[in-house]
Amino acid sequence: MSEMWAAFGRKLAERWVSVLLLPGLLYAGAAYVAHVLGHTHWWDLAGVGNRLDALRVDAKGQGGGPLLLLTVVVLLTSATAGLAAQGLGRVAARIGIEPWGVWPAAPLTARRRLRWHRAHTEYLEALREKARRSAQGLDVVAFDTSGLVRARDRICLVEPCSPTWSGDRMVAADTRVLRAYDLDLESAWPRLWLVVPEPVRAELLDAREKVDTSCRLVGWGVMYLLLGAMWWPALVIGMCTLVVAWRRGRAALDACATLVEATVDVHGRDLALSLGIPCEGAFTHDVGATVTRVLQKPLQGG
């Protein structure tokens, strides 16, 4: 047990250093540069070096106490910046991934829904025309229905209900599972987590960690934007960080949602069997409906 706790402590310390402290040290350095240079002398990095040399000489002349105090202050500042970026990342996740709970943005949602319906209508019309021409033995090469499907799915895989693509991507996973198996993913997921093999859990945790990392990157981007009030190059750093975070976040969220759906596809039958629900062969709509009814635990007589 002591060895297990020691290993857990080492892993936690390594994660704290890599996730919070090191990016925080980089931010603390950028903040010091911003404080020294400001907007007027934004390019004078040599001046920053001279200021650091002066601090080092002054600290040595006063003994080791001031140098130790400076080190502690830098570490605390770095850790505080890391915690702040993590908090901002959680806010970004709340706004971007679960916008239906916090966004007063019905017009944006309506606009995305209108775009989706237009793309869906184009696809259905092309599909009907392609079927008609095929029945008449005519050429159907010009009807690229797969391209129209991709154009629609780039907006959302299902009818949008959020003002952001990220929010709709996780909703789409729930909706697609419900349509395919009549399975309520929210109530099924904790039980499904208990029956999937350890390698699957590791893949899911890794996918979720990539989403969280992208959200933290958004937090760092916002922090650098704020620093831009003192030193304008920080604005460029912040904007570049936000662009990278946005691209990585979309890819990570799409991979995570796809993996969640795949877990239900592959291990939904295992969930049914673990609950004592017969499932001969594939995990079907009827089996999923039974699983949902069992997991939601309806009141007797309700």
N, C-alpha and C positions, 0 to 999 in steps of 0.2 A: 504493500500500500504506500509506504514512504517513497519507494522508487517511482511509483505511478504519479504521485503528487509532485515529485521533483521534476519528472519529465513534463508534466502539465505546466509547472511554473516556468520551465525553460522555454516551452513553446509559446506561452503567453508573453514572456519577456521579448522573445524574438519578434512576435507579431506587433507588440507595442512599439518596438524600435523601428521596424520596417514601415508600419502603417502611419504612425503619428510622429515619432521623434525625428526621423531623418527628413521627411518633407517639412516638418516644423523648423528644423535647423536651416534648411534652405530658405524658408520664408523669413525667418529671423534675420538671416544675412541680407535678403533683399530689402527688408524693412530698414536695416541699418544703412544700407546704401541710399535708400530713398531719403532717410533723415539727413544724411551728410550732404548729398548732392542737390536734392530738390529739383525743381524744373529748370533752374537757371544753368547749372553746371551738370546736366544729366549725363554727359559723356565722360566726365573726369574720374575714371576709375583709379587713376594714379593717385589722386587726392584721397581716395578711400584707403588705399594701401599706406599712404603716409600717416593717416589718422590712426590706423590700426597699429602701426609701428610705434607711434607716440604713446598709445594706450599700453602696449606691452612693456615699453621701457619704464613708464610711470608706475605700472603695477609691480615690476621687479624692484624698483627703487624703494617701494613701501613694504617689501616682504611678500610672503605668499598669501596673506589674508585677502587682500583686494583681488588678486587673481582668482582665488578660489571662489570668492563671492561673485565675481563676474561670470565664472563658469556656471555657478548655480543659477544665476539670473538668466543666462542664455538658455539653459536646459528647461527651466520653468516656462520661459517665454515660448520656446519651441513646442513644449507639451501643450500649453494653453492654445497656441495657434492650431495644433493638430486637433484638439478637442473641438475648437470652434469650427474648423473645416468639416469635421465629422458631423457636427450638429447641422450645419448648413446643407450637407449632403442628405441628411434625413429629411429636412424640409423640402429639398428638391425632389426626393423620391415621393414624398407625400403629395406634392403638387403635380409632378409629372406622371407618376405611375398610378396614383389613385385620385385623379382629379375630380371624379364625380362627388367626392365628399367635401371638397374645399373650393372648387372653382365656381364662381357665379358667372359661368361662361356659356349660357344656353345658345347665344348667337353663333359662337365658334363651333359648338357641337352640331347645330343645325346646318351650318355651312359644310362641315365634313360629311354629314349625312346626305345632303343634296348631291355633293360630288360623287359619293359612293353609289347612290341610286342611279345617277346618270351613267356611270361606268357599268353598273349591273344591267341596266336597260340596253345599253349598246351590246353587251355580251349576249343577252338573251335574243335580241333581234338578229344578230349575226348567226347565232346558233340555229334559229328557226329558218333563216334564209339558206344556210348551209345544208340543213336537212332537206329542205324543199328542192334545192338544186341537185342534191345527191340522188333524191328519189326520181328525178327526171333524167338522170344520167349526165348532168352538166358538170363543168369544171368547178371545183370548190377550193382551188388552191388560194384564191384571193381572200378567202375568209379565214383570217388568222384568229380563231377563237381563243387559242392559248395565250396569245399576246394580250387580248382584251381581259382575260382572267387575271393575268399578272398585273395589268394596269389597275384593275379593281382592287386586287389584294394588296397593292402597295398603299392604298388608302386605308383599308382594314379588311381582315379576313371575314368579318361579319358586319352587319349594319352598325355603324358607329354609335356609341352612346357617351363618348367623352370628347373633350375639346383637343386632346392630344393623341398622337399615334401610340405613345407608350402606354397610356391608360387603357386604350382599346385593345392592345395586344394581350394583356393579361385577361381582360374580359373575354376576348375571343377564345382563349383556351378553355375557360369555363363553359362558354356557349357551345363550342364544338363538341366537347365531351358530353354535355347534356343532350345535344341533338343526336349524337351517334349512339349513346348507350342509355339515355335517360338517367344518368348518374349525376347527382349533385356533388360537384368536386369539392366544395367547401367542407361538407361534412365527411366526405370519403377520404380526403387527403391525409389526415392524421392516422387513420387506420391503415391506409395504403402504405404509409411510411414505415409502419411496423412489420410489414410482410415482404417488402422489397429486399433483395440481397444487399450486402454491404457495398459492393462496387457501384451499384446504382445510386445508393445514398451519397457516396463520394462524388459521383458525377453531378448529382443535383446540388450538393453543397458547393462544389466548385463553380457551377453555373450561377448560383446565387451570389457567391463571393465576387464574381466578375461584375454583376449588377451593382453590388454595394461599392465596389472599387470605383466604378464609373460615377456613382452618386457622390462619393467623396471627392473625386476629381472636379465635379461641379462646384463643390464647396471651396476647393482651393482656387478655382477660377474666380469665384466671387471675391475671395479674400484678396487676390492680386488686383482685381478691379478697384477695390476700396483703397488699396495701396497706391493706385494710380493718381489719387488726389494729391499725393506728395511728390510722386516721381512718374512722369507720363509713360516711360517705357514699361512700367508695370501694367498699364492698360493693354499693351500689345501682348504681354505674357498672359494676362488674364483672358483675353479674347481667344488666343490660340489654345489655351487650356480648355476653355468651354467648348470650342469646336471639336477638339479631340474627345472630350468627355461625351459630347452628343453623339458622335459617330460610334464610339465604343459602347456607349449605353444602349443605343438601338440594336446593335449586333448582339450584345450580351443579353438583352431582354428578349429578343427574338429566339435566341438559342435556349434560354431558360424556359420560355413558354412552350417551345417545341418539345423540349425534354420532358416537361410535365405531361403533355399529351401522350408522348411515347410511353411514359411510365404507365399510364392508364391502359394504353393499347396492349402492352406486353404483360402487365401484371394485374389487370383488372380481374381476370379469372382467379388468380391466387387470392385476391381479396374476398371474392364471393365464397370460395371454398373455405377460407379461414373463418368465415361467419356461419358456416354450415349450410350455405345456400347451394343447391345442386347446380352444376355448370358443366354440362356435357359438351365438349368441344369448345367453340369460340365463345367469347364474352359478348352476349347479345343484348339487344335493347330491353328485352323482358327481364333478363337477369339483372341488368343495371337498375331497372325500375324497382326490383325487389330489394336490391342492396340499399338503394336510397330510402325506401320505405322503412327498412330495418334500422338504418343509421339515424334517421330523423326522429325515431322513438315517439310516434304519435301517442297522445293521451288516450287511454281506454275510453271508448264511447265518444271520442272527439271526432 
